[in-house]
Amino acid sequence: MAHMGGKRLIKYLKMYKTLFKYSFIQTTAYRASFFFQIAVELGYQVVLVVFFVVIFGNVKAVAGWSYDQILFLTGLNAVTSEVIISSIFILGLWPLPNAIKDGDIDVALLKPVNTLFNLSLARPYSIGVLTAIPGLGLMWYAAAHMHMHIALASLALGFFLFLCGLVIAYAIAVIFSSLSFYFVSASGLPKMAESIITNYKTNPFDVYQGALRIVFFFIIPVVFVSSVPAAAMVRTLNPLFIILSPVFAAVLLWLAIRMWHVMIKHYSSASS
């Protein structure tokens, strides 16, 4: 069973690689549009950096996080945002509610490909990979400014938690978006998911207290997308977070897949 699952995963990774290459060729066909889209994506990152520069012009730390640690987190936030939005939302889940409403996903259902993969991941927005590079540069700058040598073990742990965070974000996106099969008129569900993920993952997890801490740690655990991986590399991280991150990723992914299969049964095709 594990061998078959591994072969299936490799098959879809190869398929995604091919789809990504096709998307990149298609995107770069119009150079002016290509560079304009890059400028727009980078503009969002600049705004986020400026925001924290202004904040730290008045305070020395935010919830115990120093300026350089926040810069590192901001860089990781840029990377995760670009990866999440470009691979899941822009050409995948954003158009899904209207496609459901118009009965336009019949072809996707007939293809010999997993429907969840086909409707959420099969159309990557390749520009996001390029615009994630400045985020990596900001992380490197922040680490260098702290005169900090990140140990290989911390880097490996941070990368593992980063992958878990991407799975958590994907699962949250699918859970919200799958409701579009039932609530056909609620076309904003994918954008609601994207807004929750991108807006609330940007803050250090220490800022959330009381009810918000319960919500963003255990109900919609967006703090595990960027803040927890960043803390693993530049701060001391509670071992409980290291345990919870893969657990939440596995449980939410299972829940998202189950919910998708239940909700898709409510779909009425154009020929119905």
Secondary structure, DSSP 4 states (H G I P E B T S, - for coil): -HHHHHHHHHHHHHHHHHHHHHHHHHHTTSHHHHHHHHHHHHHHHHHHHHHHHHHTTT-SEETTEEHHHHHHHHHHHHHHHHHHIIIIIIIIITTHHHHHHTT--HHHHHSSS-HHHHHHTSS--THHHHHTHHHHHHHHHHHHHTT----HHHHHHHHHHHHHHHHHHHHHHHHHHHGGGTSTT-TTHHHHHHHHHHHHSSS-GGG--HHHHHIIIIIS-GGGTTHHHHHHHHS---HHHHHHHHHHHHHHHHHHHHHHHHHGGG---TT-
